[in-house]
């Protein structure tokens, strides 16, 4: 299917508005190049679909690399319902979904590219008041494409209503942070960012966030025969922590196909069918 169909459609903007809006930025060469890469990828996937079907951006989230072979962890809810998932850190890297677990809310993706830097994982229980750092892409492209890192402590060793599979922390997260790594000062993954209290109670509260415990992550990866690195927790600050997080934390964007008659064209803001995911 040629670009002429998609590019002439108002709906196509919704599919990759994310990259185009990186720079109102018309002169930002990197953003323009990324937009072109996304356009080409979606054209390729759309070639075998009916002409009334258009790609719509489903949402954005975070993930992190756990092996030198490009295995990437995120939340299951980040990739649920997606036809195409890609890492958009600087250049486009289309990913393959290998496995997902709705109960744990974990998903495993695979890049075709190797990664020199990846994050070790621990099965140790988190300890109350331990320092942690959370990396991710809150609000996605709306806030910017650079990695965001917040600092906090373990507030509780159990999750919502004493869920033993999760823990509570007070480092700030927002929509788009889901699936990002929660690491010790030494750079070891102790959990996966998964939710805020408002997503569970339907009301706002500050500094009440939850993560999936590292032992569950390790069990999930072991079942998929992922060659991850296991490491014990240390509170000694890794001087390369920031650099390692930048190289191993990924910005995920996914798209799905829908009949164009189900999407309401607007002024560039997501509307209609997209409202359910915001």
Backbone as CSV, one residue per row, in Angstrom:
resi,resn,N_x,N_y,N_z,CA_x,CA_y,CA_z,C_x,C_y,C_z
1,UNK,0.853,-1.198,0.000,0.000,0.000,0.000,0.879,1.234,0.000
2,UNK,0.584,2.154,-0.838,1.441,3.325,-0.979,1.200,4.316,0.130
3,UNK,2.172,5.202,0.300,2.063,6.234,1.337,0.917,7.187,1.039
4,UNK,0.533,7.309,-0.237,-0.467,8.300,-0.624,-1.773,8.118,0.123
5,UNK,-2.156,6.869,0.386,-3.403,6.648,1.117,-3.291,7.153,2.543
6,UNK,-2.272,6.665,3.269,-2.121,7.041,4.662,-1.828,8.521,4.813
7,UNK,-0.927,9.023,3.995,-0.496,10.403,4.177,-1.610,11.386,3.857
8,UNK,-2.577,10.977,3.048,-3.670,11.882,2.710,-4.808,11.799,3.717
9,UNK,-4.693,10.872,4.659,-5.755,10.669,5.638,-5.497,11.460,6.907
10,UNK,-6.555,12.095,7.429,-6.414,12.803,8.704,-6.073,11.835,9.819
11,UNK,-6.482,10.589,9.638,-6.274,9.621,10.692,-4.820,9.211,10.803
12,UNK,-4.100,9.341,9.726,-2.694,8.936,9.765,-1.933,9.775,10.779
13,UNK,-2.371,11.037,10.965,-1.731,11.898,11.951,-1.802,11.263,13.332
14,UNK,-2.934,10.620,13.612,-3.110,10.020,14.921,-2.179,8.836,15.125
15,UNK,-1.780,8.201,14.024,-0.929,7.027,14.140,0.488,7.378,14.516
16,UNK,1.012,8.472,13.972,2.386,8.826,14.309,2.531,10.288,14.670
17,UNK,1.439,10.868,15.186,1.502,12.242,15.657,2.578,12.363,16.697
18,UNK,2.805,11.272,17.382,3.809,11.218,18.422,5.171,11.671,17.902
19,UNK,5.558,11.205,16.728,6.873,11.581,16.207,6.832,12.942,15.539
20,UNK,5.757,13.210,14.833,5.663,14.479,14.132,5.652,15.647,15.101
21,UNK,5.051,15.418,16.289,4.940,16.505,17.249,6.175,16.647,18.112
22,UNK,7.142,15.762,17.930,8.373,15.872,18.696,8.944,17.248,18.473
23,UNK,8.762,17.803,17.308,9.250,19.123,17.068,8.272,19.841,16.210
24,UNK,7.667,20.648,16.780,6.838,21.550,16.011,7.873,22.139,15.179
25,UNK,8.885,21.653,15.470,10.218,21.163,15.214,10.395,20.877,13.747
26,UNK,9.806,21.479,12.936,9.952,21.109,11.542,11.394,20.981,11.123
27,UNK,12.307,21.657,11.813,13.706,21.634,11.400,14.538,20.626,12.175
28,UNK,13.918,19.877,13.080,14.649,18.875,13.837,14.847,17.649,12.962
29,UNK,16.053,17.468,12.433,16.326,16.399,11.480,16.066,15.035,12.082
30,UNK,16.457,14.833,13.343,16.271,13.538,13.975,14.797,13.207,14.087
31,UNK,13.974,14.182,14.479,12.537,13.946,14.612,11.914,13.644,13.254
32,UNK,12.316,14.389,12.234,11.792,14.155,10.892,12.169,12.752,10.419
33,UNK,13.408,12.334,10.691,13.862,11.012,10.295,13.060,9.934,11.011
34,UNK,12.778,10.132,12.296,11.997,9.172,13.062,10.580,9.089,12.514
35,UNK,10.012,10.230,12.167,8.679,10.260,11.576,8.641,9.434,10.299
36,UNK,9.653,9.598,9.465,9.728,8.849,8.208,9.843,7.355,8.459
37,UNK,10.646,6.985,9.455,10.812,5.570,9.791,9.478,4.963,10.254
38,UNK,8.750,5.706,11.083,7.458,5.222,11.574,6.474,5.102,10.418
39,UNK,6.467,6.102,9.550,5.585,6.084,8.383,5.855,4.851,7.523
40,UNK,7.117,4.566,7.265,7.478,3.417,6.433,7.081,2.104,7.103
41,UNK,7.287,2.020,8.417,6.929,0.806,9.144,5.432,0.540,9.079
42,UNK,4.631,1.584,9.306,3.183,1.404,9.301,2.664,1.122,7.898
43,UNK,3.273,1.729,6.889,2.892,1.427,5.508,3.128,-0.042,5.199
44,UNK,4.262,-0.551,5.669,4.608,-1.951,5.414,3.599,-2.885,6.079
45,UNK,3.229,-2.589,7.322,2.268,-3.433,8.030,0.856,-3.274,7.466
46,UNK,0.553,-2.106,6.940,-0.796,-1.862,6.438,-1.040,-2.374,5.041
47,UNK,0.013,-2.834,4.372,-0.108,-3.229,2.973,-1.118,-4.317,2.709
48,UNK,-1.299,-5.239,3.638,-2.203,-6.371,3.409,-3.586,-6.151,4.021
49,UNK,-3.822,-4.979,4.582,-5.096,-4.716,5.253,-6.059,-3.965,4.337
50,UNK,-7.370,-4.060,4.609,-8.347,-3.306,3.815,-8.041,-1.814,3.852
51,UNK,-8.385,-1.116,2.783,-8.047,0.304,2.687,-8.763,1.160,3.721
52,UNK,-9.844,0.636,4.294,-10.558,1.414,5.312,-9.902,1.307,6.681
53,UNK,-8.933,0.406,6.824,-8.255,0.213,8.110,-7.057,1.149,8.212
54,UNK,-6.985,1.882,9.307,-5.894,2.839,9.497,-5.203,2.580,10.843
55,UNK,-3.918,2.883,10.926,-3.204,2.682,12.181,-3.457,3.819,13.162
56,UNK,-3.729,3.469,14.401,-3.974,4.461,15.443,-3.020,4.185,16.603
57,UNK,-2.428,5.224,17.134,-1.523,5.041,18.251,-2.302,4.620,19.490
58,UNK,-1.988,3.433,19.991,-2.700,2.863,21.137,-2.243,3.488,22.445
59,UNK,-0.948,3.780,22.534,-0.427,4.373,23.748,1.085,4.302,23.815
60,UNK,1.622,4.771,24.927,3.055,4.798,25.151,3.359,4.235,26.540
61,UNK,4.548,3.717,26.708,4.955,3.182,27.993,6.463,3.072,28.058
62,UNK,6.947,2.397,29.065,8.381,2.234,29.273,8.720,0.752,29.347
63,UNK,9.988,0.448,29.191,10.472,-0.915,29.314,11.964,-0.870,29.581
64,UNK,12.580,-2.043,29.778,14.019,-2.051,30.020,14.635,-3.360,29.535
65,UNK,15.884,-3.273,29.136,16.604,-4.398,28.552,17.169,-5.284,29.660
66,UNK,17.001,-6.608,29.513,17.450,-7.530,30.557,18.443,-8.577,30.057
67,UNK,18.830,-8.486,28.780,19.825,-9.426,28.260,20.600,-8.770,27.130
68,UNK,21.796,-9.281,26.823,22.566,-8.716,25.707,21.956,-9.029,24.354
69,UNK,20.937,-9.891,24.333,20.308,-10.306,23.073,19.046,-9.522,22.751
70,UNK,18.817,-8.438,23.492,17.695,-7.562,23.183,16.365,-7.956,23.791
71,UNK,16.361,-8.739,24.869,15.111,-9.041,25.569,14.708,-7.825,26.401
72,UNK,13.462,-7.432,26.272,12.957,-6.216,26.917,11.711,-6.536,27.728
73,UNK,11.675,-6.055,28.964,10.542,-6.266,29.869,9.685,-5.010,29.921
74,UNK,8.379,-5.193,29.983,7.448,-4.103,30.223,6.221,-4.688,30.915
75,UNK,5.180,-3.874,31.108,3.915,-4.383,31.646,3.063,-4.975,30.533
76,UNK,2.276,-5.964,30.890,1.359,-6.541,29.906,0.354,-5.511,29.431
77,UNK,-0.100,-4.636,30.330,-1.113,-3.661,29.917,-0.562,-2.607,28.961
78,UNK,0.747,-2.462,28.885,1.348,-1.509,27.948,1.210,-1.996,26.506
79,UNK,1.305,-3.305,26.303,1.276,-3.855,24.940,-0.037,-4.551,24.612
80,UNK,-0.961,-4.602,25.551,-2.234,-5.291,25.331,-3.008,-4.648,24.178
81,UNK,-3.434,-5.456,23.227,-4.219,-4.950,22.106,-3.422,-4.299,21.002
82,UNK,-2.103,-4.390,21.059,-1.264,-3.735,20.052,-0.975,-4.661,18.869
83,UNK,-0.985,-4.093,17.671,-0.584,-4.829,16.474,0.892,-4.620,16.171
84,UNK,1.406,-3.442,16.513,2.806,-3.110,16.269,3.358,-2.417,17.504
85,UNK,4.525,-2.867,17.984,5.182,-2.237,19.132,6.599,-1.862,18.710
86,UNK,7.043,-0.665,19.095,8.385,-0.227,18.721,9.044,0.566,19.840
87,UNK,10.356,0.464,19.889,11.174,1.306,20.752,11.561,2.528,19.925
88,UNK,11.357,3.712,20.468,11.610,4.930,19.690,12.707,5.788,20.317
89,UNK,13.660,5.151,20.978,14.776,5.894,21.557,15.751,6.327,20.476
90,UNK,15.537,7.512,19.921,16.451,8.050,18.914,16.165,7.549,17.529
91,UNK,16.079,6.236,17.347,15.723,5.663,16.058,14.696,4.570,16.297
92,UNK,14.042,4.144,15.237,12.955,3.186,15.361,13.485,1.759,15.437
93,UNK,12.986,0.982,16.388,13.358,-0.423,16.532,12.081,-1.205,16.785
94,UNK,11.562,-1.853,15.742,10.339,-2.628,15.896,10.623,-3.875,16.733
95,UNK,9.703,-4.172,17.664,9.911,-5.255,18.610,8.904,-6.388,18.401
96,UNK,9.302,-7.587,18.800,8.439,-8.761,18.725,7.971,-9.139,20.120
97,UNK,6.681,-9.375,20.272,6.139,-9.817,21.553,6.353,-11.326,21.679
98,UNK,7.140,-11.734,22.677,7.430,-13.152,22.886,6.470,-13.810,23.863
99,UNK,6.111,-13.077,24.915,5.256,-13.671,25.931,4.640,-12.572,26.790
100,UNK,3.498,-12.890,27.404,2.882,-11.948,28.339,2.122,-12.723,29.399
101,UNK,1.980,-12.108,30.561,1.275,-12.710,31.690,0.347,-11.659,32.271
102,UNK,-0.947,-11.825,32.024,-1.920,-10.828,32.467,-2.010,-10.762,33.983
103,UNK,-1.859,-11.911,34.653,-1.959,-11.942,36.114,-0.822,-11.167,36.761
104,UNK,0.399,-11.390,36.295,1.556,-10.668,36.829,1.651,-9.256,36.262
105,UNK,1.006,-9.022,35.119,1.118,-7.775,34.359,2.554,-7.569,33.872
106,UNK,3.109,-8.623,33.271,4.442,-8.555,32.685,4.395,-9.017,31.242
107,UNK,5.253,-8.439,30.418,5.366,-8.847,29.018,6.833,-8.859,28.631
108,UNK,7.169,-9.751,27.705,8.544,-9.877,27.214,8.573,-9.579,25.728
109,UNK,9.392,-8.599,25.363,9.579,-8.205,23.968,10.988,-8.549,23.530
110,UNK,11.204,-8.585,22.217,12.530,-8.913,21.704,12.889,-7.979,20.568
111,UNK,14.084,-7.382,20.687,14.644,-6.564,19.619,15.529,-7.440,18.743
112,UNK,15.688,-7.057,17.507,16.610,-7.769,16.622,18.040,-7.268,16.815
113,UNK,18.173,-6.222,17.634,19.479,-5.617,17.872,20.064,-6.080,19.204
114,UNK,21.378,-6.284,19.271,22.015,-6.626,20.548,22.158,-5.375,21.417
115,UNK,22.290,-5.564,22.709,22.458,-4.448,23.636,23.701,-4.676,24.487
116,UNK,24.583,-3.703,24.487,25.793,-3.805,25.291,25.488,-3.612,26.765
117,UNK,24.554,-2.716,27.065,24.177,-2.423,28.450,22.791,-2.980,28.730
118,UNK,22.678,-3.764,29.775,21.385,-4.284,30.206,21.401,-4.355,31.731
119,UNK,20.224,-4.456,32.341,20.124,-4.333,33.788,20.054,-5.691,34.480
120,UNK,20.845,-5.878,35.549,20.760,-7.106,36.350,19.511,-7.068,37.223
121,UNK,19.089,-8.238,37.679,17.849,-8.373,38.453,18.153,-9.114,39.751
122,UNK,17.374,-8.832,40.789,17.536,-9.539,42.058,16.247,-10.230,42.472
123,UNK,16.387,-11.320,43.220,15.225,-11.991,43.819,15.083,-11.611,45.286
124,UNK,15.998,-10.812,45.791,15.939,-10.407,47.196,14.697,-9.576,47.473
125,UNK,14.156,-9.740,48.651,13.018,-8.928,49.069,13.466,-7.479,49.268
126,UNK,12.606,-6.554,48.877,12.905,-5.146,49.147,12.807,-4.911,50.654
127,UNK,13.522,-3.910,51.132,13.562,-3.590,52.560,12.956,-2.207,52.788
128,UNK,12.120,-2.109,53.774,11.461,-0.849,54.104,12.495,0.259,54.280
129,UNK,12.227,1.399,53.653,13.034,2.633,53.651,14.251,2.573,52.734
130,UNK,14.498,1.456,52.049,15.617,1.412,51.104,15.417,2.444,49.991
131,UNK,16.515,3.058,49.564,16.467,4.004,48.458,16.258,3.265,47.135
132,UNK,15.470,3.900,46.250,15.281,3.345,44.904,15.226,4.487,43.881
133,UNK,15.491,4.136,42.631,15.349,5.065,41.510,14.399,4.432,40.497
134,UNK,13.538,5.253,39.908,12.586,4.762,38.914,12.843,5.500,37.602
135,UNK,13.014,4.744,36.520,13.288,5.338,35.206,12.122,5.076,34.262
136,UNK,11.869,6.022,33.369,10.795,5.823,32.398,10.498,7.074,31.606
137,UNK,9.358,7.043,30.935,8.967,8.138,30.046,7.551,8.604,30.389
138,UNK,7.382,9.259,31.569,6.062,9.742,31.974,5.474,10.716,30.961
139,UNK,4.217,10.508,30.637,3.473,11.321,29.665,4.029,11.185,28.240
140,UNK,4.965,10.269,28.041,5.469,10.012,26.701,5.992,11.249,26.014
141,UNK,5.695,11.353,24.711,6.230,12.452,23.908,5.678,13.809,24.325
142,UNK,4.567,13.833,25.072,4.002,15.118,25.491,4.959,15.872,26.409
143,UNK,5.727,15.123,27.214,6.694,15.740,28.115,8.076,15.817,27.490
144,UNK,8.350,14.915,26.550,9.653,14.915,25.883,10.204,13.513,25.768
145,UNK,11.123,13.328,24.842,11.632,11.998,24.550,12.854,11.602,25.370
146,UNK,13.349,12.494,26.212,14.500,12.139,27.044,14.039,11.343,28.262
147,UNK,14.903,10.465,28.751,14.587,9.628,29.902,14.395,10.479,31.156
148,UNK,13.418,10.095,31.976,13.168,10.764,33.249,13.443,9.775,34.389
149,UNK,14.135,10.246,35.435,14.447,9.409,36.587,14.015,10.132,37.861
150,UNK,13.303,9.416,38.734,12.900,9.987,40.022,13.450,9.114,41.143
151,UNK,13.602,9.707,42.312,14.178,9.006,43.456,13.164,8.907,44.587
152,UNK,13.207,7.794,45.328,12.307,7.637,46.455,12.772,6.517,47.374
153,UNK,11.845,6.018,48.177,12.159,4.920,49.101,11.069,3.862,49.012
154,UNK,11.387,2.681,49.512,10.382,1.637,49.653,9.479,2.026,50.817
155,UNK,8.205,2.277,50.526,7.264,2.731,51.556,6.577,1.573,52.263
156,UNK,6.450,0.448,51.573,5.851,-0.745,52.150,6.344,-1.952,51.360
157,UNK,6.545,-3.064,52.040,7.025,-4.271,51.366,5.881,-5.096,50.777
158,UNK,4.665,-4.575,50.850,3.520,-5.212,50.193,2.765,-4.160,49.400
159,UNK,1.904,-4.632,48.507,1.179,-3.723,47.633,-0.195,-3.363,48.145
160,UNK,-1.058,-2.975,47.220,-2.426,-2.576,47.544,-3.145,-3.715,48.273
161,UNK,-3.722,-3.397,49.406,-4.429,-4.371,50.249,-3.517,-5.555,50.598
162,UNK,-2.257,-5.209,50.887,-1.259,-6.186,51.331,-0.938,-7.258,50.287
163,UNK,-1.048,-6.885,49.026,-0.679,-7.801,47.940,0.785,-8.204,48.105
164,UNK,1.092,-9.502,48.318,2.475,-9.932,48.563,3.356,-9.925,47.313
165,UNK,2.739,-9.772,46.147,3.490,-9.791,44.893,4.006,-8.413,44.479
166,UNK,3.614,-7.405,45.233,4.015,-6.038,44.889,4.517,-5.297,46.128
167,UNK,5.128,-4.157,45.880,5.562,-3.299,46.983,5.183,-1.867,46.659
168,UNK,5.233,-1.026,47.671,4.848,0.387,47.517,6.085,1.261,47.596
169,UNK,6.118,2.297,46.764,7.228,3.250,46.809,6.704,4.660,46.584
170,UNK,7.524,5.661,46.927,7.043,7.041,46.845,7.692,7.873,45.741
171,UNK,8.575,7.286,44.936,9.146,8.027,43.809,8.030,8.336,42.813
172,UNK,8.061,9.520,42.224,6.979,9.952,41.340,6.948,9.135,40.052
173,UNK,5.740,8.694,39.664,5.508,8.097,38.352,4.209,8.667,37.802
174,UNK,4.027,8.555,36.502,2.808,9.034,35.855,2.520,8.139,34.653
175,UNK,1.409,8.423,33.968,1.098,7.664,32.775,2.277,7.702,31.813
176,UNK,2.665,6.541,31.293,3.861,6.439,30.452,5.037,5.847,31.197
177,UNK,4.968,5.865,32.546,6.032,5.275,33.368,5.889,3.765,33.471
178,UNK,4.698,3.251,33.187,4.427,1.826,33.347,5.439,0.972,32.596
179,UNK,5.949,-0.050,33.277,6.902,-0.955,32.658,8.346,-0.569,32.859
180,UNK,8.593,0.583,33.454,9.960,1.042,33.669,10.621,0.328,34.839
181,UNK,11.957,0.340,34.887,12.671,-0.349,35.959,12.689,0.445,37.267
182,UNK,12.595,-0.272,38.370,12.819,0.280,39.703,14.123,-0.336,40.174
183,UNK,15.134,0.493,40.402,16.466,-0.043,40.686,17.007,0.458,42.022
184,UNK,17.932,-0.322,42.573,18.668,0.077,43.768,19.723,1.099,43.362
185,UNK,20.340,1.789,44.323,21.411,2.735,43.977,22.557,2.084,43.198
186,UNK,22.730,0.778,43.357,23.793,0.086,42.631,23.376,-0.299,41.220
187,UNK,22.099,-0.048,40.868,21.639,-0.307,39.508,21.032,-1.668,39.282
188,UNK,20.660,-2.373,40.354,20.040,-3.680,40.238,18.514,-3.521,40.263
189,UNK,17.830,-4.187,39.347,16.372,-4.093,39.276,15.752,-4.819,40.468
190,UNK,14.973,-4.082,41.274,14.254,-4.679,42.400,12.775,-4.844,42.080
191,UNK,12.322,-4.224,40.977,10.921,-4.334,40.611,10.610,-3.619,39.314
192,UNK,9.344,-3.719,38.916,8.856,-3.109,37.677,7.723,-2.159,38.022
193,UNK,7.840,-0.919,37.596,6.795,0.074,37.850,5.497,-0.367,37.188
194,UNK,4.389,-0.339,37.955,3.151,-0.871,37.387,1.926,0.019,37.551
195,UNK,1.773,0.730,38.680,0.541,1.496,38.857,0.656,2.550,39.941
196,UNK,-0.289,3.499,39.858,-0.465,4.504,40.905,-1.730,4.166,41.679
197,UNK,-1.867,4.693,42.874,-3.036,4.386,43.694,-4.322,4.865,43.026
198,UNK,-4.249,5.966,42.265,-5.469,6.483,41.647,-6.025,5.520,40.597
199,UNK,-5.151,4.693,40.018,-5.621,3.705,39.055,-6.372,2.573,39.734
200,UNK,-6.150,2.404,41.027,-6.811,1.341,41.773,-8.038,1.837,42.525
201,UNK,-7.979,3.081,43.012,-9.079,3.622,43.810,-9.948,4.602,43.045
202,UNK,-9.421,5.099,41.915,-10.172,6.083,41.158,-10.140,7.456,41.781
203,UNK,-9.201,7.702,42.679,-9.056,9.014,43.286,-7.573,9.331,43.452
204,UNK,-7.275,10.608,43.489,-5.883,11.041,43.528,-5.300,10.912,44.926
205,UNK,-4.024,10.571,44.973,-3.266,10.544,46.220,-1.805,10.690,45.834
206,UNK,-1.032,11.321,46.670,0.359,11.583,46.335,1.284,10.497,46.875
207,UNK,2.274,10.164,46.037,3.379,9.297,46.459,2.949,7.897,46.881
208,UNK,1.879,7.391,46.296,1.420,6.024,46.562,1.458,5.243,45.250
209,UNK,2.604,4.606,45.003,2.816,3.906,43.744,3.254,2.474,44.025
210,UNK,3.115,1.606,43.005,3.365,0.189,43.232,4.274,-0.415,42.164
211,UNK,5.040,-1.417,42.594,5.931,-2.118,41.695,5.772,-3.618,41.833
212,UNK,6.054,-4.349,40.751,6.046,-5.807,40.755,7.390,-6.277,41.288
213,UNK,7.385,-7.202,42.225,8.624,-7.629,42.879,9.585,-8.363,41.935
214,UNK,10.873,-8.222,42.225,11.915,-8.796,41.393,11.877,-10.303,41.298
215,UNK,11.460,-10.989,42.374,11.426,-12.452,42.319,10.392,-12.957,41.317
216,UNK,9.288,-12.223,41.158,8.285,-12.594,40.169,8.793,-12.333,38.757
217,UNK,9.541,-11.249,38.598,10.140,-10.957,37.296,11.119,-12.057,36.911
218,UNK,11.969,-12.457,37.851,12.942,-13.509,37.552,12.250,-14.823,37.194
219,UNK,11.181,-15.146,37.902,10.443,-16.369,37.606,9.840,-16.314,36.205
220,UNK,9.298,-15.167,35.855,8.707,-14.959,34.515,9.762,-15.124,33.427
221,UNK,10.940,-14.533,33.636,12.008,-14.613,32.634,12.589,-16.023,32.546
222,UNK,12.676,-16.712,33.672,13.209,-18.073,33.674,12.321,-19.008,32.858
223,UNK,11.019,-18.808,32.935,10.094,-19.650,32.168,10.274,-19.450,30.670
224,UNK,10.814,-18.285,30.280,11.040,-17.992,28.859,12.492,-18.248,28.447
225,UNK,13.271,-18.815,29.370,14.682,-19.117,29.097,15.481,-17.880,28.672
226,UNK,15.193,-16.757,29.307,15.922,-15.520,29.024,17.236,-15.510,29.806
227,UNK,18.352,-15.258,29.156,19.651,-15.261,29.848,19.918,-13.955,30.597
228,UNK,19.094,-13.671,31.590,19.255,-12.453,32.375,20.397,-12.636,33.379
229,UNK,20.822,-11.526,33.963,21.884,-11.564,34.967,21.279,-11.349,36.349
230,UNK,21.544,-12.262,37.265,21.055,-12.145,38.636,22.156,-11.538,39.514
231,UNK,21.749,-10.600,40.375,22.748,-9.903,41.190,22.127,-9.501,42.522
232,UNK,22.926,-9.477,43.571,22.436,-9.065,44.882,22.356,-7.544,44.973
233,UNK,21.508,-7.065,45.865,21.309,-5.624,46.047,22.444,-5.026,46.861
234,UNK,22.866,-3.844,46.467,23.833,-3.071,47.243,23.343,-1.633,47.295
235,UNK,23.526,-0.993,48.433,23.133,0.413,48.561,24.244,1.369,48.150
236,UNK,25.352,0.800,47.706,26.445,1.635,47.227,26.094,2.176,45.841
237,UNK,26.171,3.476,45.676,25.758,4.120,44.427,26.694,3.742,43.279
238,UNK,26.119,3.281,42.209,26.864,2.984,40.991,27.118,4.300,40.270
239,UNK,28.375,4.641,40.059,28.693,5.930,39.433,28.208,6.000,37.987
240,UNK,27.921,4.858,37.388,27.423,4.818,36.012,25.918,4.587,35.943
241,UNK,25.218,4.764,37.064,23.792,4.465,37.118,23.004,5.225,36.055
242,UNK,23.204,6.527,35.989,22.471,7.333,35.013,22.746,6.901,33.584
243,UNK,24.002,6.676,33.282,24.400,6.246,31.936,23.779,4.897,31.599
244,UNK,23.827,3.970,32.546,23.276,2.637,32.298,21.763,2.666,32.101
245,UNK,21.076,3.503,32.890,19.629,3.618,32.733,19.268,4.217,31.377
246,UNK,20.041,5.185,30.931,19.774,5.801,29.631,19.936,4.798,28.490
247,UNK,20.894,3.902,28.624,21.171,2.948,27.552,20.284,1.703,27.602
248,UNK,19.637,1.470,28.732,18.870,0.233,28.870,17.369,0.436,29.050
249,UNK,16.922,1.665,29.268,15.488,1.937,29.423,14.929,2.403,28.082
250,UNK,13.835,1.816,27.664,13.307,2.096,26.327,11.933,2.758,26.389
251,UNK,11.684,3.565,25.380,10.404,4.270,25.222,9.568,3.476,24.222
252,UNK,8.470,2.891,24.701,7.638,2.043,23.868,6.413,2.791,23.346
253,UNK,6.123,2.575,22.079,4.916,3.116,21.462,4.261,1.970,20.709
254,UNK,2.934,1.887,20.759,2.279,0.822,20.006,1.077,1.354,19.241
255,UNK,0.770,0.639,18.172,-0.325,1.004,17.278,-1.230,-0.202,17.058
256,UNK,-2.477,0.075,16.739,-3.375,-0.985,16.308,-4.201,-0.455,15.147
257,UNK,-4.804,-1.372,14.397,-5.571,-0.973,13.212,-7.055,-0.949,13.522
258,UNK,-7.731,0.058,13.000,-9.158,0.235,13.238,-9.786,0.811,11.979
259,UNK,-11.046,0.542,11.777,-11.752,1.117,10.641,-11.799,2.624,10.817
260,UNK,-11.464,3.351,9.763,-11.368,4.813,9.878,-12.685,5.455,10.273
261,UNK,-13.801,4.780,10.038,-15.095,5.343,10.406,-15.331,5.345,11.910
262,UNK,-14.478,4.630,12.652,-14.611,4.592,14.106,-13.760,5.645,14.798
263,UNK,-12.986,6.397,14.029,-12.121,7.416,14.611,-12.599,8.789,14.176
264,UNK,-12.712,9.700,15.116,-13.136,11.066,14.805,-11.927,11.941,14.558
265,UNK,-11.760,12.478,13.351,-10.627,13.373,13.094,-10.771,14.634,13.913
266,UNK,-9.663,15.150,14.376,-9.721,16.359,15.198,-8.613,17.316,14.834
267,UNK,-8.183,18.070,15.814,-7.160,19.087,15.572,-5.778,18.588,15.973
268,UNK,-5.602,17.278,15.970,-4.312,16.720,16.345,-4.356,16.039,17.697
269,UNK,-5.429,16.283,18.464,-5.577,15.628,19.753,-6.335,14.315,19.554
270,UNK,-5.967,13.278,20.332,-6.639,11.995,20.233,-8.087,12.143,20.696
271,UNK,-9.017,11.554,19.956,-10.415,11.661,20.306,-11.117,10.320,20.095
272,UNK,-12.412,10.284,20.385,-13.254,9.150,20.134,-12.673,7.866,20.710
273,UNK,-12.357,6.905,19.838,-11.933,5.585,20.286,-10.660,5.646,21.129
274,UNK,-9.877,6.688,20.964,-8.628,6.790,21.706,-8.849,7.223,23.156
275,UNK,-9.985,7.848,23.423,-10.225,8.368,24.760,-10.165,7.275,25.827
276,UNK,-10.482,6.058,25.436,-10.497,4.968,26.408,-9.104,4.682,26.963
277,UNK,-8.089,5.094,26.230,-6.741,4.729,26.608,-5.963,5.882,27.201
278,UNK,-6.623,6.941,27.537,-5.916,8.126,28.062,-6.292,8.326,29.511
